[in-house]
Amino acid sequence: MHRLRQDFADSQYQIVAIVRVGTWRRFEAGLKQLVSIKRLDCVIIAGGDGTIATVLNGLIRRTQLHIGLLPAGTGNSFARSLGLPLDYEAASAVIKAGKTRQAAVGTINGQVFVNAAAIGLSATSAAHISDTTKRYFGRLAYFISGAKYLAGHRPFEVTIKLPRSTHQFKTHELLINNGSFHGGNVIDHHTSAYKNYLTFTALGVDESRWQYIKSQWHIRQGNHRQDRTLFSVSAAQATITTKPRRRIHADGEVISRTPAEFKIKPSAITVFVP
């Protein structure tokens, strides 16, 4: 914390408060303190996607606020999607340079998520990953947990209702992306937080576990658009229902359950960019 004060002492902003992320009780108390500050021009968030989303849920109505990001999470997918450097020194320099750009965020039943959400295997495995495991194994923690639960995972029925169409299928996983990264890996080069839509991608709609693995591989190789068992559609909003009801995992945390209303909030935040 002393370093943060020192590094930004010569910036255009005066630091009025620092909120430490430790236990949820401490974090919650710190967020209340942050929200209570009436004159707030800039917030610098050091953390991963979950920390960023939690802070923005409390500040999203402050449209004139500038957001600086210091990536310090497991996958840092949102920072990657925005094209930000992951190194502390380089990320600090971006903030101090002062160049900004507006970016979109998504919402799930009104709750903000910044980068990606998942329904299915990812949510099941994420629910059983502790913070300690994520710190120790990093992005590998998601792969280990996913492999553990894939053998017994059953495909589920999904209905995506868009303004002009409805899609139904069975799958092991549905991804909802605002950014191009998920779990620190590229999911869709065409999706960006600088565009005003969400991308809905179902992996292995033929219900096969083996095809699900191949679809994951195709995505990471960037050739998933040739995968005939992969469904993908982009839209500004959608209502998603599943049978049975499923957890929704967003930005590294399980935050809701289906059914859910997904929406994009265009130009919702102003972020410092290179």
C-alpha positions as CSV (number, residue, x, y, z in Angstrom):
1,M,0.0,0.0,0.0
2,H,2.9,2.3,0.7
3,R,4.3,1.6,-2.7
4,L,1.0,2.5,-4.3
5,R,0.9,5.8,-2.6
6,Q,4.5,6.5,-3.5
7,D,4.1,5.5,-7.2
8,F,1.0,7.7,-7.7
9,A,2.2,10.6,-5.6
10,D,3.1,12.6,-8.8
11,S,0.0,11.7,-10.7
12,Q,-2.9,14.0,-11.5
13,Y,-5.0,12.4,-8.8
14,Q,-4.8,12.7,-5.0
15,I,-5.3,9.4,-3.2
16,V,-8.1,9.8,-0.6
17,A,-8.6,6.2,0.4
18,I,-7.1,2.7,0.0
19,V,-9.4,-0.4,0.3
20,R,-7.6,-3.6,1.1
21,V,-8.9,-6.9,-0.2
22,G,-8.7,-9.5,2.5
23,T,-11.6,-11.2,4.1
24,W,-15.0,-10.5,2.6
25,R,-16.1,-8.6,5.7
26,R,-13.1,-6.3,5.4
27,F,-13.6,-5.9,1.7
28,E,-17.3,-5.1,2.1
29,A,-16.6,-2.5,4.8
30,G,-14.0,-0.9,2.5
31,L,-16.4,-0.8,-0.4
32,K,-19.0,1.0,1.7
33,Q,-16.3,3.5,2.6
34,L,-15.4,3.9,-1.0
35,V,-19.0,4.4,-2.2
36,S,-19.6,7.0,0.5
37,I,-16.9,9.3,-0.9
38,K,-18.8,12.0,-2.7
39,R,-16.0,13.5,-4.7
40,L,-14.4,10.6,-6.5
41,D,-12.8,11.0,-9.9
42,C,-10.7,7.9,-10.3
43,V,-10.5,4.4,-8.8
44,I,-7.5,2.2,-9.2
45,I,-8.3,-1.5,-8.8
46,A,-5.5,-4.0,-8.1
47,G,-7.0,-7.5,-8.5
48,G,-8.6,-9.9,-10.9
49,D,-11.9,-10.0,-12.7
50,G,-13.9,-10.8,-9.6
51,T,-12.5,-7.9,-7.6
52,I,-13.0,-5.5,-10.5
53,A,-16.7,-6.6,-10.9
54,T,-17.4,-6.3,-7.2
55,V,-16.0,-2.8,-7.1
56,L,-17.9,-1.7,-10.2
57,N,-21.2,-3.1,-8.9
58,G,-21.0,-0.4,-6.2
59,L,-19.8,2.4,-8.5
60,I,-21.4,1.6,-11.9
61,R,-23.8,4.6,-11.7
62,R,-20.9,7.1,-11.4
63,T,-20.5,7.5,-15.2
64,Q,-17.8,10.2,-15.0
65,L,-15.5,7.9,-13.0
66,H,-12.1,6.9,-14.5
67,I,-11.0,3.3,-13.8
68,G,-7.4,2.2,-13.5
69,L,-6.5,-1.5,-13.5
70,L,-3.5,-3.1,-12.0
71,P,-3.9,-6.8,-12.9
72,A,-3.3,-9.0,-9.9
73,G,-5.7,-11.9,-10.3
74,T,-5.5,-15.5,-11.5
75,G,-6.3,-15.1,-15.2
76,N,-6.6,-11.4,-15.5
77,S,-8.9,-12.0,-18.5
78,F,-10.6,-8.6,-18.5
79,A,-7.2,-6.7,-18.5
80,R,-6.1,-9.0,-21.3
81,S,-9.3,-8.3,-23.2
82,L,-8.7,-4.5,-22.8
83,G,-5.2,-4.9,-24.2
84,L,-3.6,-3.8,-20.9
85,P,-0.1,-4.9,-19.8
86,L,0.0,-7.4,-16.9
87,D,3.2,-6.1,-15.4
88,Y,2.7,-3.7,-12.4
89,E,5.2,-1.1,-13.6
90,A,3.8,-1.1,-17.1
91,A,0.1,-1.0,-15.9
92,S,1.0,1.9,-13.5
93,A,2.5,3.8,-16.4
94,V,-0.7,3.4,-18.4
95,I,-2.7,4.9,-15.7
96,K,-0.3,7.8,-15.1
97,A,-0.2,8.5,-18.9
98,G,-3.9,9.4,-18.7
99,K,-5.3,8.0,-22.0
100,T,-8.8,6.7,-21.6
101,R,-11.4,4.7,-23.6
102,Q,-15.0,3.7,-22.9
103,A,-15.7,0.0,-22.4
104,A,-18.9,-2.1,-22.0
105,V,-19.8,-4.4,-19.1
106,G,-22.4,-7.1,-19.0
107,T,-25.1,-7.7,-16.4
108,I,-26.8,-10.8,-15.1
109,N,-30.1,-10.1,-13.6
110,G,-28.9,-6.6,-13.0
111,Q,-25.6,-7.6,-11.4
112,V,-22.4,-6.4,-13.2
113,F,-19.9,-8.8,-14.7
114,V,-16.9,-7.4,-16.6
115,N,-15.5,-10.2,-18.8
116,A,-17.1,-13.6,-18.9
117,A,-19.8,-15.9,-17.4
118,A,-20.3,-19.6,-17.8
119,I,-23.1,-22.1,-17.2
120,G,-22.2,-25.8,-16.9
121,L,-19.0,-27.5,-16.2
122,S,-16.9,-24.4,-15.5
123,A,-19.4,-23.2,-12.9
124,T,-19.5,-26.6,-11.3
125,S,-15.7,-26.9,-11.1
126,A,-15.3,-23.3,-10.0
127,A,-17.6,-23.8,-7.1
128,H,-15.1,-26.3,-5.7
129,I,-11.9,-24.2,-6.2
130,S,-10.7,-22.4,-3.1
131,D,-8.8,-19.1,-3.2
132,T,-5.8,-20.9,-1.8
133,T,-5.9,-23.4,-4.7
134,K,-6.1,-20.5,-7.2
135,R,-3.2,-18.7,-5.7
136,Y,-1.1,-21.9,-5.7
137,F,-1.9,-23.3,-9.1
138,G,-3.0,-20.2,-10.9
139,R,-4.9,-20.8,-14.2
140,L,-4.0,-24.5,-14.0
141,A,-6.5,-24.8,-11.0
142,Y,-9.5,-24.4,-13.4
143,F,-8.1,-27.1,-15.7
144,I,-7.5,-29.6,-12.8
145,S,-11.0,-29.0,-11.3
146,G,-12.7,-29.2,-14.8
147,A,-11.0,-32.5,-15.6
148,K,-12.1,-33.9,-12.2
149,Y,-15.8,-33.2,-12.8
150,L,-16.0,-33.8,-16.5
151,A,-16.3,-37.6,-16.2
152,G,-19.5,-37.4,-14.2
153,H,-20.9,-34.2,-15.8
154,R,-24.2,-34.6,-17.7
155,P,-25.3,-32.3,-20.5
156,F,-28.2,-30.0,-19.7
157,E,-30.9,-28.3,-21.8
158,V,-30.5,-24.7,-22.7
159,T,-32.9,-22.2,-24.1
160,I,-31.6,-18.8,-25.3
161,K,-34.3,-16.3,-26.1
162,L,-33.1,-13.4,-28.2
163,P,-35.2,-10.4,-29.3
164,R,-35.8,-12.0,-32.7
165,S,-35.1,-15.7,-32.3
166,T,-35.0,-18.6,-29.8
167,H,-32.3,-21.4,-29.7
168,Q,-32.6,-24.7,-27.9
169,F,-30.0,-27.4,-27.5
170,K,-28.1,-29.6,-24.9
171,T,-24.5,-28.9,-24.0
172,H,-21.9,-29.4,-21.3
173,E,-21.1,-25.7,-21.2
174,L,-22.4,-22.3,-22.3
175,L,-20.0,-19.3,-22.2
176,I,-21.1,-15.7,-22.2
177,N,-18.4,-13.3,-23.1
178,N,-18.0,-9.5,-23.0
179,G,-14.2,-9.9,-23.6
180,S,-12.1,-12.1,-25.9
181,F,-10.5,-14.0,-23.0
182,H,-11.8,-16.6,-20.5
183,G,-9.7,-18.1,-17.8
184,G,-6.7,-16.3,-19.2
185,N,-7.1,-17.9,-22.7
186,V,-8.4,-16.5,-25.9
187,I,-12.0,-17.6,-26.5
188,D,-13.2,-15.4,-29.3
189,H,-11.0,-12.9,-31.2
190,H,-14.1,-11.1,-32.5
191,T,-15.6,-10.3,-29.1
192,S,-14.4,-7.2,-27.3
193,A,-15.4,-5.1,-24.3
194,Y,-15.1,-2.2,-26.8
195,K,-18.1,-3.6,-28.8
196,N,-21.7,-3.4,-27.7
197,Y,-22.7,-7.1,-27.7
198,L,-22.2,-10.3,-25.7
199,T,-21.2,-13.6,-27.4
200,F,-23.0,-16.8,-26.3
201,T,-21.0,-19.9,-27.1
202,A,-22.1,-23.5,-26.4
203,L,-19.4,-26.2,-26.4
204,G,-20.2,-29.7,-27.7
205,V,-23.9,-29.4,-28.5
206,D,-23.8,-33.1,-29.6
207,E,-23.6,-33.8,-25.8
208,S,-20.4,-35.8,-26.1
209,R,-17.7,-35.3,-23.4
210,W,-15.0,-36.1,-26.0
211,Q,-16.4,-33.5,-28.3
212,Y,-16.5,-31.0,-25.5
213,I,-12.8,-31.5,-25.0
214,K,-12.1,-31.1,-28.7
215,S,-14.2,-27.9,-28.7
216,Q,-12.2,-26.5,-25.9
217,W,-9.0,-27.3,-27.9
218,H,-10.4,-25.7,-31.0
219,I,-11.3,-22.5,-29.1
220,R,-7.8,-22.2,-27.7
221,Q,-6.4,-22.8,-31.2
222,G,-8.6,-20.0,-32.6
223,N,-10.3,-22.3,-35.2
224,H,-13.5,-23.0,-33.3
225,R,-15.7,-21.4,-36.0
226,Q,-15.1,-24.5,-38.1
227,D,-16.3,-26.7,-35.2
228,R,-19.8,-27.9,-36.3
229,T,-20.7,-29.0,-32.7
230,L,-20.1,-25.5,-31.4
231,F,-23.0,-23.0,-31.3
232,S,-22.3,-19.3,-31.2
233,V,-24.5,-16.2,-31.4
234,S,-24.0,-12.5,-30.5
235,A,-26.6,-10.2,-29.1
236,A,-27.1,-7.2,-26.8
237,Q,-29.4,-9.1,-24.6
238,A,-30.8,-12.6,-24.0
239,T,-32.9,-14.6,-21.5
240,I,-31.4,-17.9,-20.6
241,T,-33.2,-20.8,-19.0
242,T,-31.9,-24.3,-18.3
243,K,-33.2,-27.7,-17.3
244,P,-32.3,-28.4,-14.6
245,R,-31.4,-25.0,-13.1
246,R,-27.7,-24.3,-13.1
247,R,-25.2,-22.1,-11.3
248,I,-23.8,-19.1,-13.2
249,H,-20.1,-18.5,-12.7
250,A,-18.9,-15.0,-13.7
251,D,-15.5,-13.4,-13.4
252,G,-14.1,-16.1,-11.2
253,E,-17.0,-16.4,-8.8
254,V,-20.4,-18.2,-8.7
255,I,-22.8,-15.3,-8.5
256,S,-26.3,-16.5,-9.6
257,R,-28.5,-19.3,-11.0
258,T,-30.6,-19.7,-14.1
259,P,-33.0,-18.5,-15.3
260,A,-31.2,-15.2,-16.0
261,E,-31.4,-12.1,-18.1
262,F,-28.1,-11.1,-19.7
263,K,-27.6,-7.6,-21.0
264,I,-24.8,-5.4,-22.3
265,K,-24.2,-1.9,-20.9
266,P,-22.4,0.0,-23.7
267,S,-19.8,2.5,-22.7
268,A,-20.5,1.8,-19.1
269,I,-17.0,2.5,-17.8
270,T,-14.0,4.7,-18.7
271,V,-10.7,2.9,-18.4
272,F,-7.1,3.9,-18.8
273,V,-5.6,2.2,-21.8
274,P,-2.2,2.2,-23.5
